[in-house]
Amino acid sequence: MYYVEESHPAIIDKDMWQAVQLELERRKAFAKKYGIKKIYYATVKNPFAGRVICGYCGSVFGRKVWNSTDERLRRVIWRCNNKYKVKGKKGCENKHIDDKVLYQAFVNTFNAILENKAYFMEKWKEGLKSDNALVRYKSKQFIEILKNAKPIEKFDMDLFFSIVEKMVVFDGKKIIVGLLDGTEIEVGIE
Ligand SMILES: [Zn+2]
């Protein structure tokens, strides 16, 4: 009779462990850079929390609901947290942005990536050879996502969280979408 040795499926490989550590460091540095207290507070209902950054002053944007007795006029907007910073002092002059615009900006960004798929695939294939475990991990993940992707018409939460680090907003006219691999894509707004 043979004795079957217990297996150890919980062991994650070294590469994965390194990638996780680097991702935790990235989040910490990101939160520190933009003065974000809670980096993990983005939710399904509020995917942009902690990810919309002011292009003027580098502060994070906060979500506000503009209520109206008329439901059709109810709007969700994001505006710079420095807008009314100190009493008597002029706050940040960046304009607010409608959250519908942010959803659309992601759709446009993703479709722009697909249109330039060959370029990005090449870039991420290079990333697979990086010395940095997180770059290798993200490159692999991005290749997987892009491989069979089709253009999207609606916002996709999973895609958004997988690829977007931040959206830097300028006067409601321009958004620079920063991907988790460091790529920046400019989105114009009509
Ligand atoms: Zn600002």
Residues whose N, C-alpha, C, O or C-beta is under 5 A from the ligand:
A	BS01	ZN	C54 Y56 C57 G58 S59 C80 N82 C92 N94
